[in-house]
Amino acid sequence: ALAATTFKNWKKGDDPFATLKPGGIAPLTGIKRKVFSAEVNDVTFMVSWHGPSVQKQAASTYAADVFSGLVNQRISGTQKRPVDAGLFDNVSLGYSTLTNIGPIQLTATTSPERAVEAARALGEELKRFGAADYFSAEDLQLAKKYQQVSSHYSLERASTSAAMIADIWATAGLPYF
């Protein structure tokens, strides 16, 4: 009631966003490395890629979610080889479903003493990502189940579900959900 009274004389104007179209995001064209040197206790590796766009490649966004779930499973080769071998303290992969480019980011931490060997092992692991046998059929089933369970669990709390639904609605529309 207060808003209606306060703004009753306002005239509707043109939509300021109607003519604004977001520009495209250029594909990544190469590898860039940046090393920050300092006296540290941990060394962090961050590897980033352009992931699928929910507006242009909706089906691929589900695959990116499942892939990150697979990589993050304690039983996955990604965890067993670099982490269980003692080269890394942790390795995790995340994907964010976004309208234009959904960023994919791998983060791995190790100690300065293991950094050189860990970097080599991480490079080898990244090369394996594209192999048809990188994950087994059982791994894929577990990741799908994990994705379903974690999504349902997130929806059980009002604060989490409200934020999740608002995010998906803003980036992809409710039918995507």
C-alpha positions as CSV (number, residue, x, y, z in Angstrom):
1,A,0.0,0.0,0.0
2,L,2.8,2.4,0.8
3,A,4.6,1.7,-2.5
4,A,1.3,2.2,-4.5
5,T,0.7,5.5,-2.7
6,T,4.3,6.7,-3.1
7,F,4.7,5.8,-6.7
8,K,1.2,6.3,-8.1
9,N,2.2,9.3,-10.2
10,W,5.2,7.6,-11.8
11,K,4.8,6.8,-15.5
12,K,6.2,3.6,-16.9
13,G,9.3,4.2,-19.0
14,D,11.0,2.1,-21.7
15,D,12.8,-1.0,-20.5
16,P,16.4,0.1,-20.2
17,F,17.6,-3.5,-20.7
18,A,15.6,-4.3,-23.9
19,T,18.3,-3.1,-26.2
20,L,21.2,-4.4,-24.2
21,K,22.4,-7.8,-25.3
22,P,25.4,-9.4,-23.6
23,G,28.4,-9.8,-25.8
24,G,29.8,-13.2,-26.5
25,I,32.6,-14.6,-24.5
26,A,35.6,-15.6,-26.7
27,P,36.8,-19.1,-26.3
28,L,40.1,-19.7,-24.5
29,T,42.9,-19.8,-27.0
30,G,45.7,-21.2,-25.1
31,I,47.3,-22.1,-21.8
32,K,48.3,-19.4,-19.4
33,R,50.4,-20.0,-16.3
34,K,51.0,-17.6,-13.4
35,V,53.3,-18.4,-10.5
36,F,53.2,-16.4,-7.3
37,S,56.3,-17.0,-5.3
38,A,56.4,-16.5,-1.6
39,E,57.3,-18.3,1.6
40,V,54.3,-20.6,2.0
41,N,53.1,-23.8,3.8
42,D,50.9,-25.0,0.9
43,V,51.0,-24.8,-2.9
44,T,47.7,-24.4,-4.7
45,F,47.1,-25.4,-8.3
46,M,44.1,-23.9,-10.0
47,V,43.1,-25.0,-13.5
48,S,40.1,-23.3,-15.2
49,W,38.1,-24.0,-18.3
50,H,35.1,-22.6,-20.0
51,G,32.3,-25.0,-19.4
52,P,29.0,-25.3,-21.2
53,S,26.4,-22.5,-21.4
54,V,23.0,-23.4,-20.0
55,Q,21.3,-21.3,-22.7
56,K,23.2,-23.0,-25.6
57,Q,24.2,-26.4,-24.3
58,A,21.7,-27.3,-21.5
59,A,22.3,-31.1,-21.8
60,S,26.1,-30.6,-21.4
61,T,25.6,-28.7,-18.1
62,Y,24.2,-31.9,-16.6
63,A,27.2,-33.8,-17.9
64,A,29.5,-31.2,-16.3
65,D,27.7,-31.6,-13.0
66,V,28.1,-35.4,-13.1
67,F,31.7,-35.1,-14.2
68,S,32.6,-32.9,-11.3
69,G,30.8,-35.3,-9.0
70,L,32.8,-38.2,-10.5
71,V,36.1,-36.4,-10.0
72,N,35.3,-35.5,-6.4
73,Q,34.3,-39.1,-5.3
74,R,36.8,-40.6,-2.9
75,I,36.8,-43.8,-4.9
76,S,37.6,-42.0,-8.2
77,G,40.9,-42.4,-10.0
78,T,41.3,-38.7,-9.7
79,Q,41.4,-39.0,-5.9
80,K,43.2,-42.3,-5.8
81,R,46.1,-41.5,-8.1
82,P,47.2,-38.0,-7.0
83,V,45.7,-37.9,-3.4
84,D,46.1,-41.4,-2.2
85,A,49.5,-41.6,-3.7
86,G,50.5,-38.8,-1.3
87,L,51.2,-36.1,-4.0
88,F,48.3,-33.9,-3.1
89,D,46.4,-33.2,0.1
90,N,43.2,-32.7,-1.9
91,V,41.9,-32.3,-5.4
92,S,38.4,-30.9,-6.2
93,L,36.6,-30.0,-9.3
94,G,33.6,-27.6,-9.5
95,Y,31.2,-26.4,-12.2
96,S,28.8,-23.5,-12.0
97,T,25.8,-23.6,-14.2
98,L,25.6,-20.1,-15.8
99,T,23.9,-18.4,-18.8
100,N,26.9,-17.7,-21.0
101,I,30.0,-19.7,-19.8
102,G,29.8,-22.1,-16.9
103,P,33.2,-22.0,-15.4
104,I,34.9,-25.3,-14.5
105,Q,37.7,-25.1,-12.0
106,L,40.0,-27.7,-10.6
107,T,41.8,-26.9,-7.3
108,A,44.6,-29.0,-5.8
109,T,46.8,-28.4,-2.8
110,T,50.1,-29.9,-1.9
111,S,53.3,-28.9,0.0
112,P,56.2,-27.0,-1.5
113,E,58.4,-30.2,-1.2
114,R,56.0,-32.2,-3.3
115,A,55.0,-29.4,-5.7
116,V,57.2,-30.3,-8.7
117,E,56.3,-34.0,-8.7
118,A,52.6,-33.0,-8.0
119,A,52.5,-30.6,-11.0
120,R,53.8,-33.4,-13.3
121,A,51.2,-35.9,-11.9
122,L,48.4,-33.4,-12.2
123,G,49.3,-32.8,-15.9
124,E,49.2,-36.5,-16.5
125,E,45.8,-36.8,-14.7
126,L,44.4,-33.9,-16.8
127,K,45.5,-35.7,-20.0
128,R,43.4,-38.8,-18.9
129,F,40.2,-36.7,-18.5
130,G,39.3,-37.3,-22.2
131,A,39.9,-41.1,-22.2
132,A,36.8,-43.2,-22.8
133,D,37.6,-45.5,-19.9
134,Y,38.5,-42.7,-17.4
135,F,35.4,-43.6,-15.4
136,S,33.7,-47.0,-15.2
137,A,30.0,-47.6,-15.7
138,E,29.8,-48.2,-11.9
139,D,31.5,-44.8,-11.2
140,L,29.0,-43.1,-13.5
141,Q,26.0,-44.7,-11.7
142,L,27.4,-43.6,-8.3
143,A,27.9,-40.1,-9.5
144,K,24.4,-39.8,-10.9
145,K,23.0,-41.1,-7.6
146,Y,25.1,-38.7,-5.6
147,Q,23.9,-35.8,-7.7
148,Q,20.3,-36.8,-7.2
149,V,20.6,-37.3,-3.5
150,S,22.6,-34.1,-2.9
151,S,20.1,-32.1,-4.9
152,H,17.2,-33.5,-3.0
153,Y,19.0,-33.0,0.3
154,S,19.7,-29.3,-0.6
155,L,16.0,-28.8,-1.3
156,E,15.0,-30.0,2.2
157,R,16.2,-26.7,3.8
158,A,14.3,-23.6,2.9
159,S,17.3,-21.3,2.9
160,T,19.2,-23.6,0.5
161,S,16.3,-24.4,-1.7
162,A,15.2,-20.7,-2.1
163,A,18.7,-19.7,-3.2
164,M,19.1,-22.7,-5.5
165,I,15.7,-22.2,-7.2
166,A,16.4,-18.4,-7.6
167,D,19.8,-19.1,-9.1
168,I,18.5,-21.6,-11.6
169,W,15.5,-19.5,-12.5
170,A,17.7,-16.5,-13.2
171,T,20.2,-18.4,-15.3
172,A,18.2,-21.1,-17.1
173,G,14.5,-20.7,-16.3
174,L,12.4,-23.0,-14.1
175,P,11.9,-25.7,-16.8
176,Y,15.6,-26.5,-16.5
177,F,15.1,-27.3,-12.8
